[in-house]
């Protein structure tokens, strides 16, 4: 019984270690974020367009709003935004 428990604990630890290291998880990817300070004349569209990197700008706007808890697209100069 003790041997079975030790084997199960070892398998659980190996699986957890693999999950934490991202091994063999094709759907899991860590995404970094960066920050930008809103300048006068900036819009959420212009900031998202610069950060889009080939993605649809509308999707990037949704991500920016979600990351920053924005209820609308209104932003103010000096505001710090996290970007996906």
N, C-alpha and C positions, 0 to 999 in steps of 0.2 A: 504494500500500500504506500509506503514511504517512497519507494522508487518511482511509482506512477506519479505521485505528487511532485517530486523533484523534476521529472521529465516534463510534466505539464507546465510547471513554473518556468523551466528553461525555454520551452517552445513559446510561451507567452512573452517572455522577455525578448526573445529573438524577433518575434513579430512586432512588438512595440518598438524595438530599436530600428527595425527596417522602416516602419511607418514614420518615425520621427526623422529619419535620415532621407526619406523620400524615395527609397529603393522600390523598384518595380511598381510604381504607382503612376501610370501614364496620364490619369486625369487630374493629378494633384501637382500644382506648380506654385511655388512661392512668388508673389509679385511684390516688387519693391514700390515704394512711394517716394515722391519727391515733393518739395514745397516750393511755392512761388508767391511772391508778394505782388498783389494787384497794383498796377501803375495807373495813373490817370489815363482815361481813354480805353483801357482794357475792357473787354466784355468776356463773359463766360465762353461765348462762341470762339473768340480769338484765342483765348488761353487753351481751350480744348483742341482747337485746330493745330496749335503749335505742339501739343502733347500727343496728338492722335497717332502719329507714326504709322499711317496707312489704315487705321481703323476708321469706322464711320464716326464723324465728329459728334453726331447725336448720341451715340452710345457712350462716348467719352464724357459728354456733358452729364449724362445720367450717373456715371461713375463718380464724377467730381462732386455732384450734388449729394450723392449718397455718402461719400467719404467725409464730407464737410457738414453734413446735416443741414443743407440749404433747402429751404422751403420753396424758393423761387430762383430765377436766374440772376437776381439782383446781387451785385457785388460792389464793394467800395474800395477806393484807393487806400493802400496800406494794409488791407486785409490779407492774411496769410491763408493760402489754400493748399491742401494736400492734393497731389495729382496721382493718378494711377500709373 
